[in-house]
Amino acid sequence: MTPIAGLLLAAESSTALGRAVQLVDVAGRPLLEVVAERMAAWADPLVVVLGSGAEEVLDGANLGEAVVLIDYDWEHGLGSSMRVGLDHLSRERVRTPALLALGDQPGVTADLVARLVDAHEGQVTVPVYRYEWGYPMIVDRSQWDRFMSRGFDPLDIARAHPEWVTEMRCDDRIPRRIRVEADIKEALTRFGAP
């Protein structure tokens, strides 16, 4: 697979869930630990951006060799965390594209990422799940400054600039994000955990 940096956005709070979504149990391990381990197989370097409950998450999840950053402005949404992560990658002089993924979306598979990387030809590559854009997405190094300067949700930036986007169509349903208790069983069943 083409070299790619990984940016795992896991800073949002999970108020509707009532507990840290990053620590939801997946076969005896915290969700974020499992997602980060899986993503580390695809991405180098891997940067995990935490925010809400960062200390609790760091105490409860082993993130391996990932670089862990704290977004103190996490309440401003995914764009703030994206900015923190891309800024770090820029300062580290990373030159590969970045795969932006969500820490509460366990259904992202190696096959999906491989297809996304293969489809990446230009500035931004977004999967289209039955006519709906979603995550993960790839942002080419040439676009990082533009994305950081806007600071909005990365998908909203891409929607505002469709001329930057290569779409990768897939027949899959969009991988479910874990937001409430009802999401856990369905998402983890599709993820392959008991």
Buried (B, 14 or more C-beta within 10 A) or exposed (E): EEEBBBBBBBBBEBEEBEEBBBBBEBEEBBBBBBBBBBBBEBBEBBBBBBBBBBEBBBEBBEBEEBBBBBBEBBEBBBBBBBBBBBBBBBEEEBEBBBBBBBBBBBBBBEEBBEBBBEBBEBBBBBBBBEEEBBBBBBBBBEBBEBBBEBBBBBBBBBEEBEEBBBBBEBEBEBBBBBBEEEBBEEBBEBBEBE
